[in-house]
């Protein structure tokens, strides 16, 4: 191998095959800890005059009390946000705000008792556990100490709950930072921002307040290497790694530490995740950086801590109209959470033009409502409205007058008008524009946040490493790594696929059950003698079926979640990204069918295959299928969309905000008020709710399902973008409030992009083009009206369209089971003919020429619409580059700096070699 000094900075092939854990730093001198739970005011006693690793350069222990208050002032961490005063346990007294608004002393306990070593992670456990759990915990903590990690213990006496405070010394941090390929600063970014223009310089009320929101420094970075430590910008060892990065490193140590040894590697048990699942520990979490409330404003005295800063500038409800401080979110919560909020904010911003145009389409329909010729004819009691219509169900239903559909037809016109076609085409192009613009934004984020190559450098999952016994040489770094054989992988995927198909069939069966419910209940309501109920039978059936469908969606979602988790683990994905992508794909397939099956039924199947009077289709439950109103099924589709979309969003908001508040109250209900005001940081955070085990999956799923409602069925519900916009404006701040105030601080996980969700969004957009084309062509009355106006109307108006769209049936040809039990002859007289919605001849009851004209026009429109939208989408994608020019320049600049570093390093190495090869002047050769 070449000399390590000769390898380029940031680009060396680090020998980090994850089959081998990183070499731990040499352990420090033995530290004598106090007995577990013993409350001592002194710091751990260190044998001799030694200090913990990473603190050899600290001041004299006699002056240690001065360090925390002096340590971070004037120093900016790589993350750009200093954690300056939060650790001051011995300097100025801190305060916190109680719920009644009073200011009380607070204990800012972000450090060990010595006030020097920062708490990077906290474990909580119950002291009343069984011996087996105690043994596992003891071995786990002993192995942590062997890795160089330092521990300190605390106890909550009232319930025997104990806390293990974890600190990673400098040697542990740099060892794991190298293994994790953390990008650290090389030099300040000296390129000017070319995106600045006159418009961006104009102040707006949406801008963030720069007076108290510190800018995040912009650096050129490279993967960290201990051999190149002098090349990185290390102003201060304690602020070089941000608190989020320290927590992530600590979690890596916890994830790889064993707690039960075995001769067979596959039976070796390790990882904090398994210990929590088995109840050995109750919780594991990094600490928040203090209270989010403060007695003073940011403008007068600045931030108390980073959490306080994020609350005041981002999570506070009154900041709903402000831009998000994405760099600060990324610094505190990590790249993956930062990318989620960046995507959510970008999606919400682009919903604004769609919402405005959708609202304009809705207003247009409302304004033109009473000018609609078709609506006027249906509501005319002395004309078309007096047509006698055929019964809508067998036996129980009787004849009825077309004027009963007056309200239905008027409501339908609000959504089914000329502007709907334009809006559907606009939304298809909007979806393409959104994807292309997000790719550009994502490229900027990937570079700015140093995650462009993250998925290529991503570490192997510890669970994969433990389960796989076979190995294979990595062709890139030539290191033996765990590998699953192709045949074994195929068997696992086949088993998983069969299970997924079975569950999808179960979802379809549930949707079929709802259809049977609609058919049965509609027949019951139609047979009721009360006019108020029978006249609204279709509306009542639609609403109740939508509510039942919503309940089924929630229940089946929970069931499938458990199955999808098991199947994904069974497939043994290699990296965390592969695990998430596999799990996400399974869950989305299920959720897609679960949410949209009933809507697709109404849009494309209801009323299409019912047959005709005298020859009804009775293949489902041996009864007649549902029919659409003479005005069409569009209003039913709109009702179904509104209930499922708004109802699901309301349920999610309750689950995300109200439920955590209730759980937090439940945890802290036994803590007295005066105790709450002085709880140490680790206890305060323990009382908070835990982030969902699936991370951001639920957040993304909620938004992607919403994206489907906004695009796939927008022609039936033009207000969908507006409801989505209003929901998302609230959602951004609710999620922010939840992350900052209601949840424990999540792990600052790295991520490169939104993952497989982007491909899913592209797939939804493709489906949306075809769906909207078919809804306009086959579900709305737009095409039949055009055919009538330009092919059959004498004056090219819609006068007479209702009569044109209804066929006539001789009631003597009714099947015996279709004859109404009560003809209501006192109302209808002797009925010889009735009308029904179709294009058939009255003599032979076969499709007439008008049917084939309309069908041809429908198909032509669908094909033309799809081809035109796909062409324009391709044109947009072609014209908009994926990577902005400014990002390309910065990438080239960073590569140039890396080459300069290589040349400088090589030059230094050669000078050292020449110096070592020359003999000393005073040496004598014999």
Order of alpha helices (4+ residues) and beta strands (2+ residues): beta-beta-alpha-beta-beta-beta-alpha-beta-beta-alpha-beta-alpha-beta-alpha-alpha-beta-beta-alpha-beta-alpha-alpha-alpha-alpha-alpha-beta-beta-alpha-alpha-alpha-alpha-beta-beta-alpha-alpha-alpha-alpha-beta-beta-alpha-alpha-alpha-alpha-alpha-alpha-alpha-alpha-alpha-beta-alpha-beta-alpha-alpha
